[in-house]
């Protein structure tokens, strides 16, 4: 029997990682040693693994910098329309491996590091995730940056450099405990501070109306310091910029308010200003109206717009003197995309600059603003919509409140003229919600102030038009579009699943990495036994690798032949982790003789986690079940863990109540990596099933229309509880303390919610879900048929590349054309 290949040898055989030229390898080793010695000031004899990671990161970064500078020179010379993607979240994950892949350096680095007696995968594991996002919305922004660079668009991501990203989740005794994510503790080799572009941002104060126009005076100033991170396209030498702002107190901060005796306190109070960029709010699909959050939203917008306008005014590379004085061409040169309502203040802020500073008349300023801005809606849940109290807005941003009132007045006048006497419509469409307190509806501000409004999956965009913004759609139907989300195949196939990428490349060549629609050609091999075997083998290897990880991290041995049934989601009632939990208990009950039984919130999220971990405790330790069923709650899920989980998955759970998940993107990652999907007709699942064929999808449950008619009729959970014996048994077990014997009442709140106020109707889909899971188990017994469905899914996932999504944004919203121009690399003369 031949000895198994080492990881290094296996990686060398994978062609899609790029050729390791001898010259490249020697150069990388030389640069690595130089950085270890001169950048990190370390001797090889006393260096740690972390030192080696930093030396490699700096080595790879060197390859980026020349391309980065050249790309920016190219933009200044060509002066294309620039795209500015404004987002409060960028969930980037790790950078090292992605950069090596996009620069075609991975095999050369692997070989160089191996020759130095080190292991590349070990070094990659040292890098901290940049967790500057909560989930889907922040990760979407990261995929979009990758696609914009790959498509040669002159694009910038703008956000906040949070000192602490999404919390580290620990599970202690089955409960979630949060720890601060000190991701910058050891420094970040990928960012470059740009103090020369530091900008002032104003808060508080009041407005004086003078002969020269309104003046916002007596404000508090906070400085915005930019940190730039390079964003490389895939093998095209384009390197764009993500610019994240960090809050700094000015040197005179608070000093004027203190006498000399309070100098120490004044310096300590600088923290108050710098708290703006301290921490990411961990709310996903939930609005928390805190002043600090409003400050963050204005901070990123005010700094970014000053930056955009400075760049618009000066168009020659390296020249800071303004050359453009007219704003007439602003919308032809600048696009601003608002990622949800969080950066909505860009609309009144741009108006303030154009009217108060640049002295344009209102109508001209409004025309330029609406032509420049576009808004992406990400949610239909009412509790997620941002509605800021007027009194808070007035205190923090008094001039912006006046501007919002003026926008609203003109908007209301227009609606009045179109629908005379329809006061109810005026109330529904106003930017200001009357009540106690009065609130500003930020989504309405975005719709009124943008030239394009889009949802993120076809079904979601229809709900946006027919329900959420129905009144606005009736007035301006041409504004509304759909842009179905996508994922970057560089990170979500090539990086995380090189084995699968390689067997695809053997059949199709390597062009599919930038044209994912080519995956359709895999259907030619649907009956090719060797290919079917290769696909199954790659999945099995990924499962074995992930199984080893689980054993090491969780001390749970799982059977690699079993179905890896995975649900990856932020915990939220609408995502229905509880439905999955009920299914697990049902299957557990089928395995063991049922014992005889006598009888949104943040709190609920924590209770759901505790229930899942408690069920795991019982199931995983029951000898009757053995290795037939194991339940593992993966703690601290993050991008780098997703890269391990997704390639190993057999069954992807996409089980939200129809009409609640805007799109989902995890669903697409699982599909591309050879998992089958069990899901409702919600979000992008609808289009995925359409692409793959419904026969190759496990669809169950209510459709949007069914949910609506059940709402009309009135959902009564008790009916299902009384009618379905297996459901009743599961609920009675949870209620009686079977999974919490020491605290029988522990899950009372969960049961009360499910029985009496479940907005997301878990019981209504229970029966269909269990029956669908039975079909999954049946098919899994036939590995060949299962794998053929897998191949059909992979072949159908081309539509879900973020390259396709960004091409649609570019052509239909931003008015620019993607470019396949390859900028010459730094070692070649410029053309």
C-alpha positions, -999 to +999 in steps of 0.1 A: +000+000+000+014+034-010+021+059+018-005+087+019+006+120+005+015+147+030-006+179+030+022+197+013+026+171-015-012+171-020-013+209-022+016+209-048-005+187-071-034+212-072-030+231-104-054+259-096-030+272-070-006+286-096+028+274-108+058+277-083+086+291-105+121+285-090+128+322-093+097+331-074+104+306-046+140+320-041+128+356-041+100+348-016+125+331+007+149+360+005+121+386+012+107+365+040+141+364+058+146+402+052+112+410+068+119+387+097+152+404+103+145+441+094+108+446+098+101+424+128+137+427+142+138+390+150+165+364+149+154+330+134+165+313+166+141+332+188+112+337+163+077+324+171+051+311+147+034+345+149+067+362+137+068+338+108+031+347+099+039+384+100+071+379+079+050+360+053+022+386+054+048+414+047+063+394+019+030+389+002+020+425+008+052+436-010+037+420-041+005+440-036+020+475-031+034+481-066+001+470-081-019+491-056+001+523-065-001+516-102-039+510-101-045+543-083-022+561-109-042+544-137-075+557-122-062+593-118-050+593-155-082+577-170-105+595-145-133+568-147-166+571-128-158+559-093-180+536-072-182+542-034-197+513-015-208+527+019-213+501+046-212+500+084-199+464+081-172+447+061-168+411+073-135+403+056-122+373+075-085+365+069-065+382+042-033+362+036-045+332+017-070+353-004-042+376-014-019+348-024-046+333-045-056+365-063-020+373-070-013+337-082+014+333-055+000+304-035+021+275-047+053+296-047+047+307-011+038+271-001+071+258-016+092+286-002+077+282+033+082+244+031+119+249+021+123+271+052+111+242+073+077+257+081+041+248+072+019+273+053-014+261+067-001+265+102+009+301+096-025+308+079-042+297+111-024+324+132-041+353+114-070+369+132-103+372+114-112+408+106-147+404+120-161+438+113-196+426+105-225+406+120-232+382+092-248+383+057-247+421+051-211+426+061-199+395+043-218+405+011-198+438+012-166+419+014-176+396-016-186+428-035-152+444-030-135+412-044-158+412-074-154+450-081-116+446-082-118+415-103-141+433-128-117+463-130-141+488-115-127+519-099-143+511-066-138+520-029-152+504+002-159+529+030-166+519+066-154+520+102-122+505+116-138+491+147-113+484+174-135+455+186-154+435+159-181+409+164-177+394+199-159+361+204-186+336+214-178+311+241-202+284+252-200+278+289-222+251+304-244+253+274-249+291+276-235+318+253-209+341+269-195+370+249-158+381+249-143+412+233-127+406+199-093+423+203-084+416+167-058+444+165-039+432+196-008+420+176-012+447+148-026+444+113+000+439+085-026+446+058-036+482+067-018+514+061-026+545+082-031+577+062-028+606+087-023+630+057-060+624+048-074+629+083-106+649+083-128+667+109-163+655+117-187+678+135-214+669+161-239+689+184-238+727+182-267+747+167-277+764+135-275+802+129-294+815+099-274+844+084-275+865+053-249+841+037-271+811+045-273+786+074-242+781+095-237+751+118-217+765+147-203+757+182-199+720+172-177+694+188-151+681+164-139+645+162-111+636+137-115+607+113-082+589+106-083+567+075-067+532+074-064+517+039-065+480+031-056+469-005-083+448-023-067+427-051-087+415-081-082+380-094-050+378-115-057+412-132-032+434-113-060+457-102-058+466-065-086+487-051-089+503-017-111+497+014-108+528+035-119+524+071-121+554+095-109+555+130-120+582+155-093+605+171-098+633+195-083+667+183-054+679+205-076+707+220-104+683+228-122+695+260-092+716+270-111+749+266-137+737+290-112+730+318-090+751+339-053+740+342-062+718+372-084+696+351-058+691+323-054+654+333-091+648+332-094+665+298-068+642+283-085+612+298-118+624+283-104+621+248-117+585+251-152+598+248-145+610+212-125+579+203-153+556+215-171+562+182-150+536+164-145+514+195-170+486+189-193+470+163-229+469+174-237+431+174-273+435+163-284+417+131-319+425+118-327+445+149-327+483+154-313+496+186-317+534+187-286+543+207-269+577+203-234+561+199-248+541+169-262+573+153-227+589+159-211+560+141-234+563+111-228+601+107-190+597+114-185+573+085-207+593+061-192+628+069-156+616+065-164+596+034-182+625+016-154+649+023-130+624+008-152+617-023-155+655-030-117+661-025-110+633-050-137+646-074-122+681-074-086+669-081-083+646-110-045+645-117-024+618-098-006+632-068-021+667-072-042+681-044-051+714-060-087+715-069-091+714-107-129+709-109-150+737-097-183+728-112-205+700-097-224+696-129-206+664-137-207+650-102-231+621-109-212+612-140-180+607-120-193+595-086-217+567-076-226+561-039-242+528-030-258+527+005-256+492+020-289+492+039-301+524+057-271+526+080-253+551+058-286+569+049-272+602+063-251+605+032-282+620+016-287+650+039-249+653+044-244+656+006-272+682+005-256+701+034-222+703+016-237+713-018-261+739-004-243+753+027-207+749+016-207+749-022-236+774-024-257+755-050-294+762-051-316+735-035-331+721-067-297+716-083-282+701-052-312+677-049-309+666-086-272+658-081-278+640-048-305+617-061-286+610-093-255+600-072-271+579-045-286+544-047-300+523-019-300+485-012-327+472+011-318+441+031-347+433+053-385+433+055-387+428+093-403+458+109-381+456+140-350+460+118-360+493+102-341+523+114-364+550+129-343+576+148-360+598+175-362+634+163-350+647+197-318+627+195-313+637+158-318+674+167-293+673+195-266+655+175-272+668+140-293+700+141-286+711+106-294+677+092-327+677+109-336+710+091-325+694+058-346+663+064-376+684+072-371+704+040-367+672+020-399+659+036-419+691+030-411+690-008-418+653-009-452+657+008-461+686-015-454+664-045-475+635-031-503+659-022-504+672-058-505+636-071-531+624-046-552+654-034-571+647-002-554+613+005-541+621+040-536+585+049-512+581+020-493+612+032-490+598+067-478+564+053-452+580+030-438+608+053-402+607+063-414+618+097-435+594+118-458+613+143-461+598+177-443+598+210-414+602+203-415+616+167-392+595+145-373+598+112-379+568+089-345+562+074-357+538+047-382+564+034-353+589+033-333+565+013-361+558-012-368+595-017-332+605-020-319+577-044-323+571-081-324+533-076-337+511-049-330+474-050-339+442-031-314+413-029-333+384-044-362+382-068-389+373-042-375+399-018-376+427-045-413+418-052-421+421-015-403+455-014-425+467-043-458+452-032-456+456+005-427+475+022-425+504-002-458+499-021-468+536-020-434+547-033-435+520-060-468+534-072-453+569-076-419+559-091-419+523-104-388+529-125-367+533-094-372+498-082-349+469-092-337+435-082-301+425-077-299+389-065-269+385-041-238+365-050-206+352-034-170+354-046-159+320-060-123+329-052-128+326-014-158+303-015-145+277-038-108+281-047-096+291-013-119+269+009-122+238-014-091+235-036-098+198-041-132+205-057-118+235-077-091+212-091-114+184-104-136+211-120-105+227-136-095+193-150-127+192-169-133+229-177-099+246-175-095+276-152-116+302-169-146+294-147-130+313-118-140+345-134-170+332-154-189+309-130-216+303-156-192+279-172-200+254-144-231+245-165-207+224-187-203+200-158-237+186-168-218+169-197-202+147-171-233+138-151-231+101-162-193+100-161-186+074-133-150+086-128-162+122-123-190+111-099-164+092-079-140+122-078-168+145-066-178+120-039-141+115-029-135+152-025-165+155-002-154+125+018-119+140+023-134+173+034-157+155+059-127+135+073-107+167+077-136+185+094-143+155+115-107+156+128-112+193+136-144+186+155-127+158+175-098+181+184-119+211+193-151+195+207-139+161+217-168+146+198-162+117+174-186+117+144-192+091+119-178+104+085-203+082+067-232+100+083-250+130+067-233+163+077-265+183+082-255+219+089-274+251+097-253+282+096-272+314+106-272+342+131-296+330+158-330+346+151-365+334+155-373+339+118-344+317+108-361+289+128-332+271+144-360+258+167-376+240+138-343+222+132-340+215+169-375+199+170-365+177+140-334+165+159-355+156+189-380+138+167-352+117+151-337+110+186-371+098+197-373+074+167-340+059+177-346+053+214-377+039+232-395+071+241-393+077+279-426+081+297-434+118+303-456+134+330-463+164+313-369+382+201-352+389+212-317+386+226-330+365+255-347+341+231-315+338+210-296+328+242-324+303+252-323+287+217-286+282+220-291+267+255-318+244+242-296+231+213-266+225+236-289+207+261-304+185+234-268+178+223-259+167+259-286+141+260-283+129+224-245+126+223-243+106+255-271+081+249-256+047+242-288+035+224-282+062+197-244+056+194-230+073+164-263+075+144-270+110+156-247+137+170-255+174+177-228+199+178-232+237+183-201+252+167-190+281+189-176+314+176-187+309+140-167+333+118-154+335+082-124+313+089-146+286+104-170+288+076-142+280+052-138+247+071-174+239+076-189+246+042-168+222+021-177+193+045-215+198+044-239+173+028-272+190+037-277+228+039-305+240+061-323+271+047-355+269+066-367+305+073-404+312+072-413+322+036-412+359+031-387+367+059-351+360+047-343+387+021-318+365+002-293+346+022-257+340+009-247+310+030-272+290+009-251+298-022-218+289-006-231+254+004-245+249-031-213+258-048-194+234-025-215+203-032-242+203-005-278+197-013-303+221+002-334+215+023-353+247+024-384+268+021-393+289-009-377+320+006-350+345-004-326+332-030-336+296-024-364+302-050-338+311-077-314+284-066-342+257-070-351+273-104-315+271-116-309+235-103-344+222-110-368+215-082-361+178-084-326+185-072-337+205-042-355+194-010-383+220-009-409+220+018-434+241+037-456+271+032-450+296+003-454+334+009-491+332-002-497+304+023-482+324+051-503+354+042-535+334+042-526+317+075-521+353+089-556+362+077-571+331+092-551+333+124-522+309+132-531+286+161-500+265+172-522+244+195-540+229+166-508+214+153-496+204+188-529+184+193-530+169+158-494+157+154-483+130+179-445+133+172-447+171+176-467+168+209-441+144+222-412+167+214-428+197+230-438+177+261-402+165+265-388+200+264-416+213+287-411+186+313-374+191+316-363+159+298-334+180+283-329+200+315-335+176+344-319+199+370-340+228+359-373+214+345-387+249+340-357+262+320-373+262+286-407+275+296-402+308+277-393+289+245-424+267+248-446+297+256-433+315+225-438+285+203-473+278+216-487+314+220-467+340+201-447+325+174-447+351+145-427+326+124-450+296+126-426+268+134-453+242+140-471+250+107-441+237+087-430+209+112-448+180+094-436+190+059-401+194+073-399+160+090-413+143+059-388+162+037-359+151+060-372+115+056-367+119+018-332+132+024-323+100+044-338+078+016-317+095-011-285+094+010-287+056+010-281+058-028-246+075-030-245+076-068-279+093-072-270+117-043-238+127-060-255+132-094-278+157-077-247+174-061-232+178-096-264+193-109-264+218-080-227+228-086-234+231-123-264+254-115-245+277-091-230+300-118-257+326-114-248+331-077-213+346-083-209+381-070-193+389-103-227+385-119-243+406-092-218+434-095-220+434-133-257+441-129-251+469-103-225+484-127-246+484-158-281+491-143-274+513-113-240+529-115-238+533-153-203+519-157-190+489-177-168+462-162-134+460-178-111+431-185-081+454-190-051+438-172-030+467-158+007+459-164+024+445-133+050+468-115+080+450-132+067+459-167+068+493-183+035+512-183+017+513-217 
